[in-house]
């Protein structure tokens, strides 16, 4: 998604708590054809590592916040159906990651030969099969959360496949990724509260952030674009102001029963507002600095750092959206996913694995 967002992806969105660039890794000496020599992992741990790299596992920590922010915007307590929505989101996000590398296998053979498919560690047919299986699992989990959730998950899955197979390199690519991330938030609202109307403003804000990140990521390997990081920097400023100054009004019939947090207690508005302000400040700090650096020097490394910063900023933005809906405990839970993702990436030796 991106994913994404996904992002990848975001990035479905991709996105893609994430590192910024591909690990150089070890490259096999290419044969006369110019393609890297295929090599199959010989141990189970090596095979698992290849799949973890293909699926960009550290990026998964940016996904649950979509459904939780959607539930908060709908004014409903997270419950079993929210968990099903999160499971559906994770499956569809990972489907987008596998499909992304399958669709990009020819380009990656030239630009990123160390990735799992061009290096021969995973067969293209296996990646495509995984994308299909994960999509089916995502839709099945959404169906378990109810018809409203499935009604959102189906267009979300279609958007993921359309992005990876057709729209990625077209002018509609960033918009498709933004739509996927917004739909992912609405999936959480539909699964938990049965409706999506109250969550539309939050979905639009999250989608706008994803649009900016995806636009920057289009020049990730070549650099040279000043306009994209400048536009992303401006978008970050606008979103910071909107999230900090405007508080979501819950549906009329749910204001009394709205779940401000997982505990069910209602914090004072001043406390919730202060929490939202702190989280939106964390969002701005995470995204703005790398965008600014990429605008000053749009080299590939700084552009990649800008993409990574934008993806990492997704989590504090999700948490801020939950906080401005009054769900303080939910927002803290979402915010905790950021350090958890960093620790996971460090322990799994994937800090330098690109998530786009």
C-alpha positions as CSV (number, residue, x, y, z in Angstrom):
1,X,0.0,0.0,0.0
2,X,1.3,2.3,1.2
3,X,1.5,1.5,2.4
4,X,0.8,3.3,2.0
5,X,0.3,3.6,1.2
6,X,1.2,2.4,0.0
7,X,3.4,4.8,0.3
8,X,5.4,1.3,-0.8
9,X,3.8,2.2,-0.8
10,X,4.5,4.2,1.9
11,X,3.8,3.3,-0.7
12,X,0.2,2.2,-0.7
13,X,1.6,4.1,0.6
14,X,5.1,2.4,1.6
15,X,5.7,2.7,3.4
16,X,6.5,2.3,2.7
17,X,9.8,3.9,11.1
18,X,11.8,3.3,8.2
19,X,15.3,3.4,6.7
20,X,16.0,5.5,3.8
21,X,18.1,3.5,1.4
22,X,18.8,0.0,0.1
23,X,21.6,-1.9,1.7
24,X,24.4,-2.3,-0.7
25,X,24.7,-6.0,0.2
26,X,26.9,-8.3,-1.7
27,X,26.4,-8.5,-5.4
28,X,27.2,-11.5,-7.5
29,X,29.4,-11.0,-10.5
30,X,27.0,-10.4,-13.4
31,X,27.2,-12.7,-16.3
32,X,27.7,-11.4,-19.9
33,X,24.0,-10.7,-20.2
34,X,24.4,-7.9,-17.6
35,X,22.0,-9.5,-15.1
36,X,23.0,-10.6,-11.7
37,X,23.6,-14.4,-11.4
38,X,20.6,-15.9,-9.6
39,X,21.3,-17.4,-6.2
40,X,18.9,-19.3,-4.0
41,X,19.1,-19.1,-0.2
42,X,20.5,-22.3,1.1
43,X,19.3,-22.1,4.7
44,X,15.8,-21.5,6.2
45,X,17.0,-18.3,7.9
46,X,18.3,-17.0,4.6
47,X,15.0,-17.7,2.9
48,X,13.1,-16.0,5.8
49,X,15.4,-13.0,5.5
50,X,14.8,-12.7,1.8
51,X,11.0,-12.7,2.4
52,X,11.4,-10.2,5.3
53,X,13.3,-8.0,2.9
54,X,10.7,-8.4,0.1
55,X,7.8,-7.6,2.5
56,X,9.6,-4.8,4.2
57,X,8.5,-6.0,7.6
58,X,9.7,-2.9,9.6
59,X,7.2,-0.9,7.5
60,X,4.3,-2.9,9.0
61,X,4.4,-0.7,12.1
62,X,3.0,2.2,10.1
63,X,-0.2,0.2,9.3
64,X,-2.2,-0.4,12.5
65,X,-2.5,3.3,13.2
66,X,-4.7,3.7,10.1
67,X,-7.5,1.5,11.5
68,X,-7.0,2.9,15.1
69,X,-7.2,6.5,13.9
70,X,-10.3,5.6,11.8
71,X,-12.0,4.0,14.8
72,X,-11.2,7.1,16.9
73,X,-12.6,9.4,14.2
74,X,-15.8,7.3,14.1
75,X,-16.2,7.7,17.9
76,X,-16.1,4.0,18.6
77,X,-14.0,1.9,21.0
78,X,-11.5,-0.4,19.3
79,X,-12.7,-4.0,19.6
80,X,-12.5,-7.3,17.9
81,X,-13.6,-5.9,14.5
82,X,-10.9,-3.3,14.8
83,X,-8.4,-6.1,15.1
84,X,-9.9,-7.7,12.0
85,X,-9.5,-4.4,10.1
86,X,-5.9,-4.2,11.2
87,X,-5.3,-7.7,10.0
88,X,-6.9,-6.9,6.7
89,X,-4.8,-3.8,6.4
90,X,-1.6,-5.6,7.1
91,X,-2.4,-8.3,4.5
92,X,-3.3,-5.8,1.8
93,X,-0.2,-3.7,2.6
94,X,2.1,-6.7,2.3
95,X,0.3,-7.8,-0.9
96,X,1.2,-4.4,-2.3
97,X,4.9,-4.8,-1.3
98,X,5.2,-8.2,-3.0
99,X,3.4,-7.0,-6.1
100,X,5.5,-3.9,-6.2
101,X,8.7,-5.9,-6.5
102,X,7.1,-8.3,-9.0
103,X,6.1,-5.4,-11.2
104,X,9.5,-3.7,-10.8
105,X,11.7,-6.8,-11.3
106,X,13.1,-5.7,-14.7
107,X,13.9,-2.2,-13.4
108,X,15.4,-3.5,-10.2
109,X,17.6,-5.9,-12.1
110,X,19.4,-2.8,-13.5
111,X,19.1,-0.4,-10.5
112,X,18.8,-2.6,-7.4
113,X,20.2,-6.0,-8.3
114,X,20.6,-7.0,-4.7
115,X,16.9,-7.1,-4.1
116,X,15.2,-10.5,-3.5
117,X,13.8,-11.0,-7.0
118,X,16.6,-9.8,-9.3
119,X,19.2,-11.5,-7.1
120,X,17.3,-14.8,-7.4
121,X,16.6,-15.3,-3.7
122,X,12.9,-15.3,-4.4
123,X,11.3,-16.4,-7.6
124,X,9.0,-13.9,-9.4
125,X,6.2,-16.5,-9.5
126,X,6.4,-16.9,-5.7
127,X,6.1,-13.1,-5.1
128,X,3.1,-12.9,-7.4
129,X,1.5,-15.8,-5.7
130,X,2.1,-14.3,-2.3
131,X,0.5,-11.0,-3.5
132,X,-2.6,-12.9,-4.5
133,X,-2.8,-15.0,-1.3
134,X,-2.3,-11.9,0.9
135,X,-5.0,-10.0,-1.0
136,X,-7.5,-12.8,-0.5
137,X,-6.6,-13.0,3.2
138,X,-7.1,-9.3,3.5
139,X,-10.5,-9.4,1.9
140,X,-11.5,-12.4,4.0
141,X,-10.6,-10.6,7.3
142,X,-12.5,-7.5,6.2
143,X,-15.5,-9.7,5.5
144,X,-15.2,-11.0,9.0
145,X,-15.4,-7.5,10.3
146,X,-18.8,-6.9,8.5
147,X,-20.2,-5.7,5.2
148,X,-19.2,-2.1,5.7
149,X,-15.6,-3.1,6.2
150,X,-15.6,-5.3,3.1
151,X,-17.2,-2.5,1.1
152,X,-14.1,-0.4,1.9
153,X,-11.5,-3.2,1.6
154,X,-12.5,-4.2,-1.9
155,X,-11.7,-0.8,-3.5
156,X,-8.6,-0.6,-1.3
157,X,-7.4,-3.9,-2.7
158,X,-8.2,-2.7,-6.3
159,X,-6.3,0.5,-5.7
160,X,-3.2,-1.4,-4.5
161,X,-3.2,-3.6,-7.6
162,X,-3.9,-0.7,-9.9
163,X,-1.1,1.3,-8.5
164,X,1.5,-1.4,-8.7
165,X,0.6,-2.7,-12.1
166,X,-0.5,0.4,-14.0
167,X,-0.5,3.8,-12.2
168,X,2.8,3.9,-10.4
169,X,4.7,5.8,-13.1
170,X,1.8,7.9,-14.3
171,X,0.7,11.3,-13.0
172,X,-2.1,9.5,-11.2
173,X,0.4,7.4,-9.1
174,X,0.7,9.7,-6.0
175,X,-3.1,10.2,-6.0
176,X,-3.6,6.5,-6.1
177,X,-1.3,5.9,-3.2
178,X,-3.0,8.7,-1.2
179,X,-6.3,7.1,-1.9
180,X,-5.1,3.7,-0.6
181,X,-3.9,5.2,2.7
182,X,-7.1,7.1,3.1
183,X,-9.2,4.0,2.4
184,X,-7.2,2.1,4.9
185,X,-8.2,4.6,7.6
186,X,-11.8,4.4,6.5
187,X,-11.6,0.6,6.8
188,X,-11.0,1.0,10.5
189,X,-13.9,3.3,10.9
190,X,-16.2,1.1,8.9
191,X,-15.2,-2.0,10.8
192,X,-15.5,-0.5,14.2
193,X,-18.3,2.0,13.9
194,X,-20.2,0.8,10.8
195,X,-19.8,4.0,8.9
196,X,-17.1,6.2,7.4
197,X,-18.6,9.7,7.1
198,X,-17.2,11.0,10.4
199,X,-13.7,9.7,9.4
200,X,-13.5,11.4,6.1
201,X,-11.6,14.5,7.3
202,X,-9.0,12.4,9.0
203,X,-8.7,10.2,5.9
204,X,-8.2,13.3,3.8
205,X,-5.4,14.6,6.0
206,X,-3.6,11.3,6.1
207,X,-4.0,10.9,2.3
208,X,-2.6,14.4,1.8
209,X,0.5,13.4,3.7
210,X,0.9,10.2,1.7
211,X,0.5,12.2,-1.5
212,X,3.4,14.4,-0.6
213,X,5.7,11.5,0.4
214,X,4.9,9.5,-2.8
215,X,5.6,12.5,-5.0
216,X,9.1,12.8,-3.4
217,X,9.7,9.1,-3.8
218,X,9.3,9.2,-7.6
219,X,12.8,10.7,-7.8
220,X,14.3,8.5,-5.1
221,X,16.9,6.9,-7.3
222,X,17.7,9.8,-9.6
223,X,17.3,12.9,-7.4
224,X,17.3,16.3,-9.1
225,X,13.8,17.4,-8.0
226,X,13.6,20.5,-5.9
227,X,9.9,21.1,-6.4
228,X,8.7,17.8,-4.9
229,X,10.4,18.2,-1.5
230,X,9.4,21.8,-1.4
231,X,5.8,20.9,-2.0
232,X,6.0,18.2,0.7
233,X,7.5,20.7,3.1
234,X,4.6,23.1,2.4
235,X,2.1,20.2,2.8
236,X,3.6,19.3,6.2
237,X,3.2,22.9,7.4
238,X,-0.5,23.0,6.3
239,X,-1.3,19.6,7.8
240,X,0.4,20.6,11.1
241,X,-1.8,23.7,11.3
242,X,-5.0,21.8,10.4
243,X,-4.4,19.0,12.9
244,X,-3.3,21.3,15.7
245,X,-6.1,23.8,15.4
246,X,-9.2,21.8,14.4
247,X,-10.6,19.1,16.6
248,X,-12.9,16.4,15.1
249,X,-16.5,16.5,16.1
250,X,-17.9,13.1,16.8
251,X,-21.2,11.9,15.3
252,X,-24.1,13.5,17.2
253,X,-25.4,10.2,18.6
254,X,-22.1,9.0,19.9
255,X,-20.6,12.0,21.7
256,X,-21.7,10.8,25.1
257,X,-20.5,7.2,24.4
258,X,-17.5,8.0,22.4
259,X,-14.3,6.2,23.3
260,X,-11.6,8.7,24.1
261,X,-9.2,5.8,24.7
262,X,-8.9,2.1,25.3
263,X,-9.7,2.5,29.0
264,X,-13.0,4.2,28.3
265,X,-12.2,7.2,30.6
266,X,-12.8,10.7,29.3
267,X,-9.7,13.0,29.8
268,X,-10.1,16.7,30.2
269,X,-10.2,18.5,26.8
270,X,-7.1,20.5,27.8
271,X,-5.1,17.2,28.3
272,X,-6.3,15.8,25.0
273,X,-5.5,19.0,23.2
274,X,-2.0,19.2,24.7
275,X,-1.4,15.6,23.7
276,X,-2.6,16.3,20.1
277,X,-0.3,19.3,20.0
278,X,2.7,17.3,21.1
279,X,2.1,14.6,18.6
280,X,1.5,16.9,15.7
281,X,4.8,18.7,16.7
282,X,6.5,15.3,16.5
283,X,5.0,14.8,13.1
284,X,6.3,18.1,11.8
285,X,9.8,17.6,13.3
286,X,10.1,14.1,11.7
287,X,9.0,15.1,8.3
288,X,10.1,18.7,7.8
289,X,13.8,18.5,8.3
290,X,14.6,15.8,5.7
291,X,12.3,17.5,3.2
292,X,14.1,20.8,3.8
293,X,17.5,19.1,3.2
294,X,16.3,17.4,0.1
295,X,15.0,20.8,-1.2
296,X,18.5,22.3,-0.7
297,X,20.3,19.4,-2.2
298,X,18.1,17.0,-4.2
299,X,20.7,14.3,-4.5
300,X,19.5,10.6,-4.4
301,X,20.7,10.0,-0.8
302,X,19.0,13.1,0.6
303,X,15.9,12.4,-1.4
304,X,15.8,8.8,0.0
305,X,16.2,10.3,3.5
306,X,13.3,12.6,2.8
307,X,11.1,9.6,1.8
308,X,12.2,7.7,4.9
309,X,11.4,10.7,7.1
310,X,8.0,11.2,5.5
311,X,7.1,7.5,6.1
312,X,8.3,7.6,9.7
313,X,6.2,10.7,10.2
314,X,3.1,8.7,9.3
315,X,2.9,7.2,12.8
316,X,2.9,10.5,14.8
317,X,0.4,11.9,12.3
318,X,-1.9,8.9,12.9
319,X,-1.5,9.3,16.7
320,X,-2.3,13.1,16.4
321,X,-5.4,12.3,14.4
322,X,-6.6,9.9,17.1
323,X,-5.8,12.4,19.8
324,X,-7.8,15.2,18.2
325,X,-10.7,12.9,18.0
326,X,-10.5,12.6,21.8
327,X,-9.0,9.1,21.9
328,X,-6.0,9.8,24.1
329,X,-5.1,6.2,25.0
330,X,-5.5,5.1,21.4
331,X,-3.2,7.9,20.3
332,X,-0.5,6.8,22.8
333,X,-0.8,3.2,21.6
334,X,-0.3,4.4,18.0
335,X,2.6,6.6,19.0
336,X,4.3,3.6,20.8
337,X,4.5,1.8,17.4
338,X,7.3,4.2,16.3
339,X,10.0,3.1,18.8
340,X,8.7,-0.5,18.5
341,X,9.3,-0.3,14.8
342,X,12.8,1.1,15.2
343,X,13.7,-1.6,17.7
344,X,12.4,-4.3,15.4
345,X,14.3,-3.0,12.4
346,X,17.5,-2.9,14.5
347,X,17.1,-6.4,15.8
348,X,16.2,-7.9,12.4
349,X,19.2,-6.2,10.8
350,X,16.9,-4.4,8.3
351,X,17.7,-0.8,9.1
352,X,19.0,-0.2,5.6
353,X,16.3,-2.1,3.7
354,X,14.3,0.3,1.5
355,X,10.6,0.2,2.0
356,X,9.8,1.8,-1.3
